[in-house]
Each structure stands twice: as structure tokens, then as C-alpha cells.
Amino acid sequence: MKKIFAEILSMQVIPNVDTALAQKFNLKPYQRSLGLFTTTIDDVGYTAADEATKKADVEVVYAKSFYAGAAHPSGPLSGEFIGIIAGSSPEEVKSGLDSIRITIENDAYFEAINEDESHALYAKVISSCGSYLAQMARVQEGRSLAYLIAPPIEAIVGLDAALKAADVQVRELFAPPSETNFGGGLVAGSQSSCQAAADAFREAILNMAKRPLDY
């Protein structure tokens, strides 16, 4: 399956955030610096933001998908997702942004189901989650997760297959349609179980795509 990588559209650092803005983001007293980024694929953005919490002393303080997806952005730098990390200094948030760039450019990607890439899925195994996804999935940091995303009906069929194929538990269900009209979930288990779940998710969707009306 062809890999579909996200594009980073913007990255900015606010070295010393205004006090009023800090209050709106519920920043801790020591979180004086912000790192902001936008990207064309939201789930890749969430994954990368979580990875930053493991590579730098930062926290994810805001992360949001945009409605209708990257095909209908509000501007050329919007894409599908905005993420904001906070740290004690510009150097810390820059380290976090560096980690985000590495993840987006090399490690996290959708997979094309068809030739023109109009049909795609996300089956990312995270061997050790950071603080952001741990909070979202309500698990301890360092737990293995499978981050499973697909279009609406594919997501449900795929999740069912994933849960039957491996010793994993659904920790977060992204009921379709999401802001970007996808669906899926976070499942937790051992790393090998998460890999088996991701493989089953992918296989079920590929089989369904070949026979979408065969019930």
C-alpha cells in the first residue's frame, strides 16, 4: 500500500506568551512558551504532538481538527489540523517542534487503499504513548496503542475485526463522522497485540473495499 504523508503547512514559536492568552489555554505558571503547527492530515498531527511529549519537556495544550478536512481549508496555512505545545522556554518548544517534524516527515502516514489515493486508512502502532494520547485513551504513559482511522463504515468494520483478532481494548471511540468525516478509535494492549489489531483492521478494510456491496 502506498504511503500518504502529511504536509506541514506552518510552524511558529511564541517565546513569551501573553498572560491573558496563557489563562485561556489554562497554562501552568512555568509554561511561558508556545509552539504552534498546522498540517494537512489531522490524525498524523495528533500522533506527532503526542510524540513531542516524549522527546521534549512539553505538553499538548490544544489540538483540534478542522471541519470538512484539508480539501476545504480556511486559508493556505490551515490544512486539517492545528496543534499547540507548551513549555518553559523557546528552546523546549523548538525541540518539541523538531520532533513533530521528524514524525510527520518520516514515521506517521496514511495508507492508500486505491490507486488515486482517494480512499485511505490509518493503522499506526504506537509502541509507547506520550502524555497526550495517554490522557485521551485513559491509560498510563508508555502503554502501547493502535491508532485506527478510516472512512465511516470502513472504520466500524475494521474496528470490529481488530477487536476480534487481538487481545486489545477500545479506549477511545471516534464515532463517525468526525470533523473530517472519518471514524475509528484508540485500542490498547501489548505491542504485539496492537500490531495484530492494526493488521486485522487494515485487512478487513481492504477486503471490504473490493466488495463494498457484498453483505
Secondary structure as UniProt FT lines:
FT   STRAND          3..4
FT   STRAND          8..14
FT   HELIX           19..24
FT   TURN            25..26
FT   TURN            29..30
FT   STRAND          33..39
FT   HELIX           42..55
FT   STRAND          59..65
FT   TURN            67..68
FT   TURN            70..71
FT   TURN            76..80
FT   STRAND          81..87
FT   HELIX           90..102
FT   HELIX           103..107
FT   STRAND          110..112
FT   TURN            115..116
FT   STRAND          120..126
FT   HELIX           131..137
FT   TURN            141..142
FT   STRAND          144..150
FT   HELIX           152..165
FT   STRAND          169..174
FT   TURN            179..180
FT   STRAND          183..189
FT   HELIX           191..210
FT   TURN            212..213
//
